[in-house]
């Protein structure tokens, strides 16, 4: 039957027993049917002031779809109608328009399939007209409320994304825009957050004409609370004592002790713990002083590919008021590279678990690469372990390479 003939039949039929439940505005119902008798019966049951009905034979929904309810006529014996109903329900699943089926005593499995496809309910043309009107009105109201909630959620998510983008830009502003020039050596760094903002952070900064300070830190966890500690650590880390025109560099162990005291005195609620390595590089002596607070051990890669884990103990920051941190000293020979990293770099296996031994294998395999290529190789290995998904944890890498004797 054509669309014109079905529409004509609907408009010419009378209203034998109209429903009395009338919403403030008439609902717009699109009726998907190829049976004139279904259209006639529905029009007899529904009062024109309560709803207007537009026919859609052969499943051809009007474009654009401007309807409050899509009602699908589904004779139990019509296989083609079942396929059509499943397709329409799936297409409108995320729309604000509920899909309802005129049930011709469908078997249980077909009803389940329709629910799973997105159908919100079933009605019968044999039920009380007022109950039918109430049922259709209820389904429409439920989908409308859900659509409004979804819109609010999307608006909130969009606003939150904008705020997180801003937070990401601000956090990156706290990172060094340009690493300082170091005579006879050079620094390189990478930071890739698992989310918009990172709980990892680093800095490399000149202390005076001879010394460069550097650190890598990781607030346990990631996200906004951890990222906010970027500002705290950057402002609280004490690197010099200045008296008049004189100054004294604060040793890394003492700097960590003072930072730990500041974190505890702040009495932050749900304070994230911090791991950290802070070091001072002496250009003239090619020597590093460093201290470690619960952080992965620094590594030294030799010019021939050797790999050494440096010692030095100390607890996480923000836990113990009487924490002490061991000061260590290491001279770097020409061609040596000092590597600091956060534990996110240890997630280099397929199931994204932390595997420190596997990371050392990755580093060993890339130990002879130039320092920039070395960091990229490690970061690519972590990315590969995610299978293209977001990183499981923030990753930060900072390296110091001493020029070899042939290039010095």
C-alpha positions in Angstrom: 0.0 0.0 0.0 1.4 3.5 -0.8 2.1 6.2 1.7 -0.7 8.3 0.2 -3.3 5.6 0.6 -2.3 4.8 4.2 -2.4 8.5 5.1 -5.7 8.9 3.4 -7.2 6.0 5.3 -6.0 7.4 8.6 -7.4 10.9 8.0 -10.8 9.6 6.8 -11.4 7.3 9.7 -13.4 8.3 12.7 -12.6 8.2 16.4 -14.8 5.6 18.0 -13.4 5.6 21.5 -10.9 8.5 22.0 -8.6 8.5 25.0 -9.2 11.2 27.5 -5.6 11.7 28.7 -4.5 14.9 27.0 -1.0 16.3 27.4 -0.4 20.1 27.0 0.7 19.7 23.4 -0.2 16.8 21.0 2.4 14.2 20.5 3.7 13.6 17.0 3.6 9.8 16.3 5.2 8.3 13.2 3.5 4.9 12.5 5.6 2.5 10.5 3.1 0.1 9.0 2.0 -1.5 5.7 -1.4 -2.5 7.1 -4.2 -0.1 6.6 -6.2 -1.8 9.4 -3.5 -1.0 12.0 -3.6 2.7 11.0 -7.4 2.8 11.2 -7.5 1.1 14.6 -4.8 3.4 16.1 -6.6 6.4 14.8 -9.9 5.2 16.4 -8.1 4.8 19.8 -6.2 8.1 19.9 -7.9 11.4 20.2 -6.6 14.0 17.6 -6.0 16.6 20.3 -3.7 14.2 22.1 -1.6 13.0 19.2 -1.1 13.5 15.4 -0.2 10.5 13.3 2.0 10.4 10.2 2.3 7.2 8.3 5.6 5.7 7.1 5.1 2.7 4.9 8.0 0.3 4.0 10.0 1.7 7.0 10.8 5.0 5.3 11.0 7.4 8.1 10.6 11.1 7.2 13.8 13.1 6.9 14.4 14.9 9.1 12.6 12.9 11.7 10.5 15.3 13.7 8.5 12.9 16.0 7.9 12.3 19.7 7.3 8.6 19.2 8.0 6.1 16.5 5.5 3.3 16.6 6.3 0.1 14.6 3.6 -2.2 13.5 5.0 -5.7 13.8 2.9 -8.7 12.8 4.3 -11.8 14.4 4.4 -13.7 11.0 6.2 -11.0 9.1 10.0 -11.7 9.0 10.7 -8.6 6.9 8.9 -6.4 9.5 11.1 -7.8 12.3 14.3 -7.0 10.4 12.9 -3.5 9.8 12.0 -3.0 13.4 15.5 -4.1 14.6 17.1 -1.7 12.1 15.0 1.3 13.1 15.4 0.7 16.8 19.2 0.4 16.4 19.3 3.6 14.3 17.3 5.6 16.9 18.9 4.1 20.0 20.7 7.3 20.9 18.1 9.7 19.7 15.5 11.4 22.0 12.7 9.6 20.1 11.5 6.4 21.7 10.7 3.4 19.6 7.7 1.3 20.5 6.3 -1.8 18.9 2.7 -2.9 18.3 3.2 -6.4 19.5 1.4 -9.1 17.5 2.1 -11.7 20.3 5.8 -12.0 19.5 7.8 -14.9 20.8 10.0 -14.2 23.9 13.3 -14.3 22.0 12.1 -11.7 19.5 10.9 -9.4 22.2 14.4 -9.7 23.9 16.1 -9.0 20.6 14.0 -5.9 20.1 14.7 -4.6 23.6 18.4 -5.1 23.0 18.2 -3.2 19.8 16.7 -0.2 21.6 12.9 -0.7 21.7 11.5 0.9 24.8 8.3 -1.0 25.1 5.4 -2.8 23.5 1.7 -1.8 23.1 -1.4 -3.6 21.9 -4.2 -2.2 19.9 -6.5 -4.4 22.0 -5.8 -2.5 25.3 -7.9 0.2 26.9 -7.5 3.5 24.9 -6.8 5.6 27.9 -4.1 3.1 29.1 -2.6 3.1 25.6 -2.3 6.9 25.7 -0.8 6.9 29.2 1.7 4.2 28.2 2.8 6.1 25.1 3.0 9.4 27.0 5.1 7.7 29.7 7.6 6.3 27.2 7.9 9.6 25.6 8.4 11.4 28.9 11.1 8.9 30.0 13.0 9.3 26.8 12.7 13.0 26.9 14.1 13.2 30.5 16.9 10.9 29.5 17.7 13.1 26.5 17.8 16.2 28.6 20.0 14.5 31.1 22.3 13.3 28.3 22.5 16.9 26.9 23.4 18.2 30.3 26.1 15.6 30.7 27.5 16.4 27.3 27.5 20.1 28.1 29.2 19.4 31.4 31.7 17.1 29.7 32.5 19.7 27.0 33.0 22.3 29.7 35.2 20.0 31.7 37.3 19.2 28.6 37.8 22.9 28.1 38.9 23.3 31.7 41.2 20.3 31.5 42.8 21.7 28.2 43.5 24.9 30.1 44.9 23.0 33.0 47.1 21.0 30.6 48.4 24.3 29.0 49.1 25.8 32.4 50.9 22.7 33.6 53.1 22.7 30.6 53.9 26.3 31.2 55.6 25.2 34.4 57.9 22.9 32.5 61.1 24.3 31.1 60.5 25.8 27.7 64.2 25.5 26.9 66.7 23.3 28.6 69.8 25.2 29.8 73.1 25.0 27.9 75.6 23.0 29.7 79.3 23.1 28.8 80.5 19.7 27.6 77.1 18.1 28.1 73.4 18.4 27.2 70.0 17.6 28.7 67.0 16.1 27.0 63.5 15.4 28.4 60.1 13.9 27.5 56.8 14.0 29.4 53.7 12.2 28.2 50.6 12.3 30.4 48.2 9.4 30.7 45.3 12.0 30.9 44.9 15.7 30.2 47.2 16.5 33.1 50.0 14.6 34.6 51.1 13.7 38.1 54.7 13.6 36.7 56.8 16.7 36.4 60.4 17.7 35.9 62.6 20.7 35.8 66.2 21.6 34.6 67.5 24.9 35.7 70.8 26.8 36.1 71.9 27.4 39.6 75.0 29.5 38.8 77.6 29.6 36.1 79.0 26.2 37.0 76.0 24.2 38.4 72.7 23.0 36.9 69.9 21.6 39.1 67.5 19.0 37.8 64.7 16.8 39.2 62.1 14.3 38.2 59.1 13.8 40.5 55.9 11.7 40.5 52.9 12.3 42.6 51.4 8.9 43.3 48.3 8.6 41.1 47.6 11.0 38.3 44.9 13.5 37.4 44.1 16.9 38.8 45.1 16.4 42.5 48.5 15.0 41.5 49.0 17.7 38.8 48.4 20.5 41.3 51.5 19.5 43.2 53.5 20.6 40.2 53.1 24.2 41.4 53.7 23.2 45.0 57.0 21.4 44.4 58.3 24.1 41.9 57.7 26.8 44.5 58.7 24.9 47.6 61.9 23.2 46.4 64.8 25.2 48.0 68.0 25.2 46.0 70.0 28.1 47.5 70.5 30.0 50.8 71.2 33.6 50.0 72.7 36.1 52.5 73.4 39.5 51.1 75.5 39.0 48.0 76.6 35.5 49.0 74.8 32.3 48.4 75.2 28.6 49.2 73.8 25.8 47.2 71.6 23.5 49.2 72.6 19.9 48.7 70.0 17.5 47.2 69.5 15.5 50.4 68.8 18.7 52.4 66.6 20.1 49.6 64.5 16.9 49.8 64.3 17.1 53.6 63.1 20.7 53.5 60.5 19.9 50.7 59.3 16.9 52.8 58.8 19.2 55.8 56.9 21.7 53.7 54.6 19.0 52.3 53.8 17.8 55.8 53.3 21.3 57.3 50.8 22.1 54.5 48.4 19.4 56.1 46.8 18.8 52.7 43.8 16.5 52.9 44.3 13.3 51.0 47.8 14.3 50.3 49.3 12.4 47.4 52.7 11.0 48.1 55.6 12.0 45.9 58.6 10.2 44.6 61.5 12.3 43.4 65.2 12.4 42.4 66.9 15.8 42.7 70.4 16.3 41.4 73.1 19.0 40.9 75.5 18.7 38.0 78.9 20.4 38.3 80.0 21.2 34.8 83.7 21.7 35.7 84.1 18.5 37.6 81.6 16.5 35.4 80.1 15.3 38.7 76.6 14.8 39.9 75.3 15.1 43.5 71.9 13.5 43.9 69.4 12.3 46.4 66.5 9.9 46.0 63.0 9.9 47.6 61.3 6.5 46.8 61.9 7.0 43.1 63.2 4.5 40.6 67.0 4.4 40.7 68.9 6.6 38.2 70.8 4.8 35.5 74.1 5.5 33.9 74.7 4.2 30.4 78.3 3.9 29.4 79.7 4.8 25.9 80.0 1.1 25.1 76.5 0.2 26.1 77.0 -0.7 29.8 74.2 0.0 32.2 74.5 0.7 35.9 71.8 1.4 38.5 72.9 4.0 41.0 72.3 3.5 44.7 71.0 5.9 47.4 68.0 5.5 49.7 65.2 7.7 50.9 61.5 7.3 51.6 58.6 8.9 49.6 57.9 12.6 50.3 54.9 13.5 52.4 54.9 10.5 54.8 57.5 10.7 57.6 58.3 13.8 59.5 61.9 12.6 60.3 62.7 11.4 56.9 66.4 11.3 55.9 67.8 11.1 52.4 71.2 9.8 51.4 73.4 12.1 49.4 75.3 10.3 46.6 78.0 11.5 44.3 78.8 10.2 40.8 81.4 11.4 38.3 80.3 11.1 34.7 82.9 10.1 32.1 82.9 11.3 28.5 80.2 9.4 26.6 78.2 8.6 29.8 74.5 9.3 29.9 72.5 9.7 33.1 68.9 8.7 32.8 66.0 9.5 35.2 62.5 8.2 34.7 59.2 7.8 36.4 57.6 4.3 37.0 55.2 4.9 34.1 58.1 4.0 31.8 58.2 0.5 33.3 54.9 -0.4 31.6 56.5 -1.8 28.5 54.8 -5.2 28.4 51.6 -6.1 26.4 49.3 -6.2 29.5 50.5 -2.8 30.6 51.9 -4.1 33.8 55.0 -2.4 35.4 58.0 -4.6 34.6 61.3 -2.9 35.7 63.4 -5.7 34.3 61.8 -5.4 30.9 62.4 -1.7 30.9 66.1 -2.3 31.5 66.1 -4.6 28.5 64.5 -1.9 26.4 67.1 0.7 27.6 70.0 -1.8 27.0 68.8 -2.3 23.4 68.9 1.5 22.8 71.9 2.3 24.9 74.1 3.4 22.0 71.6 5.7 20.5 72.0 9.5 20.7 70.3 10.9 23.8 67.2 12.3 22.0 66.7 9.0 20.0 67.2 7.1 23.3 64.3 8.8 25.0 62.1 8.4 21.9 62.9 4.7 21.7 61.8 4.2 25.3 58.6 6.2 24.9 57.7 4.3 21.7 58.1 1.0 23.6 55.7 2.2 26.3 53.2 3.4 23.7 53.4 0.1 21.9 52.5 -1.8 25.1 49.1 0.0 25.1 48.1 -1.2 21.7 47.2 2.3 20.6 45.2 3.2 23.8 46.0 5.9 26.3 49.0 5.3 28.4 48.4 3.4 31.7 50.4 6.0 33.6 52.3 9.2 33.0 55.8 8.8 31.6 58.7 11.2 32.2 62.2 10.8 31.0 65.1 13.2 31.7 68.7 12.4 30.4 72.0 14.1 30.8 74.6 13.2 28.1 78.3 14.1 28.6 80.0 14.6 25.3 82.4 11.9 24.3 86.2 12.6 24.0 86.0 12.6 20.2 83.3 15.4 20.1 84.3 17.4 23.2 
